[in-house]
Amino acid sequence: MKQTFDSNKPIFQQVRERIEDQIVNDQLKEGDQAPSTNQLVNYFKINHATVTKGINQLVEEEILFKKRGVGMFVAGGAKNKLIQKRKNAFEDEYIVGMVREAEKLGISEQEIMEIIKKVKGSDHDDAL
């Protein structure tokens, strides 16, 4: 995990997203113990309440679960939940606006698909 934070987003949300990334990228698998709140506080050098807020959101969404006296663990189905959540966010944040703009410009569905294939097949790092 990188230690720097984006000043445009709450830190608790970024801590949460980093744990989510580890789950999606299989660095943390279902049943694995997640880093403790104290480990995250020491690693990131941030306030305990900030870390706790991010962790508690993951517990509320049943991505992590607590074993009293033992720690936090990745819940069964967590990766699939996160992937579905991110697919929905991707649609809302990128696809809806793209389709609306394409309609305004008279770009057909076929043209959109051709553009996507062109971008996907290019060597541009920022394209993917």
C-alpha positions in Angstrom: 0.0 0.0 0.0 1.2 3.5 -0.8 1.3 5.9 2.1 0.3 9.2 0.3 -3.3 10.4 0.3 -5.3 12.4 -2.3 -6.3 15.7 -0.7 -9.5 15.7 -2.7 -11.0 12.7 -0.9 -11.6 11.9 2.8 -8.7 9.8 4.2 -11.0 7.3 5.8 -12.5 6.6 2.3 -9.0 6.2 0.9 -8.0 3.7 3.6 -11.2 1.8 2.9 -10.5 1.8 -0.9 -7.0 0.5 -0.4 -8.3 -2.5 1.6 -11.0 -3.0 -1.1 -8.2 -2.9 -3.7 -6.3 -5.6 -1.9 -9.4 -7.8 -1.9 -10.2 -7.2 -5.6 -6.5 -7.8 -6.5 -6.4 -11.1 -4.4 -3.8 -9.7 -2.0 -6.4 -10.4 0.7 -8.6 -13.4 0.0 -11.8 -14.5 1.7 -11.1 -15.7 5.2 -7.7 -13.9 5.4 -7.0 -11.6 8.3 -7.1 -8.0 7.3 -4.6 -5.5 8.8 -5.7 -4.4 12.2 -6.7 -0.8 13.0 -3.5 -0.3 15.0 -1.4 -1.6 12.1 -3.1 0.8 9.7 -2.7 3.7 12.2 1.0 3.0 12.5 1.6 2.4 8.8 -0.2 5.5 7.6 0.5 7.7 10.6 -3.1 8.8 10.9 -5.7 9.2 13.6 -7.3 6.0 15.0 -10.8 7.4 14.5 -10.1 7.9 10.8 -9.0 4.3 10.2 -11.9 3.0 12.3 -14.4 4.9 10.2 -13.2 3.3 7.0 -13.0 -0.2 8.6 -16.5 0.1 10.1 -17.9 0.9 6.7 -16.4 -2.3 5.3 -17.9 -4.2 8.3 -21.3 -2.6 7.7 -21.2 -3.7 4.0 -20.2 -7.2 5.1 -16.8 -7.0 3.3 -15.0 -7.6 6.6 -16.2 -9.2 9.7 -14.9 -9.0 13.3 -13.8 -11.9 15.4 -13.8 -10.6 18.9 -10.3 -10.6 20.4 -8.8 -11.9 17.2 -9.2 -9.3 14.5 -10.8 -8.4 11.2 -11.2 -10.9 8.4 -12.3 -10.8 4.8 -15.9 -12.1 4.5 -17.1 -14.8 2.1 -18.3 -13.2 -1.2 -16.4 -9.9 -0.5 -14.5 -9.9 -3.8 -17.7 -10.4 -5.8 -19.6 -7.7 -3.9 -16.8 -5.3 -4.5 -16.5 -6.1 -8.2 -20.2 -5.7 -8.6 -20.2 -2.4 -6.7 -17.3 -1.1 -8.9 -19.0 -2.2 -12.1 -22.1 -0.2 -11.0 -20.0 2.8 -10.2 -18.2 2.5 -13.5 -21.5 2.5 -15.3 -22.7 5.6 -13.4 -19.5 7.5 -13.5 -18.3 6.8 -17.1 -20.7 5.0 -19.3 -23.9 7.0 -18.7 -22.1 10.3 -19.5 -20.3 8.8 -22.5 -23.6 7.5 -24.0 -25.4 10.8 -23.4 -22.5 12.8 -25.0 -22.4 10.3 -27.9 -26.1 10.8 -28.5 -25.6 14.6 -28.6 -22.9 14.2 -31.1 -24.8 11.7 -33.2 -22.2 8.9 -32.6 -23.8 5.5 -33.2 -23.5 2.5 -31.0 -21.3 0.9 -33.6 -19.0 3.9 -33.7 -18.7 3.9 -29.9 -17.7 0.2 -30.0 -15.1 0.9 -32.7 -13.7 3.8 -30.6 -13.5 1.5 -27.5 -11.8 -1.3 -29.4 -9.3 1.3 -30.9 -8.5 2.7 -27.4 -8.3 -0.7 -25.8 -5.9 -1.9 -28.5 -3.7 1.1 -28.3 -0.5 1.3 -26.3 -1.7 4.3 -24.3 -1.2 3.7 -20.6 -3.9 6.3 -19.8 -6.4 4.5 -22.0 -6.7 1.6 -19.6 
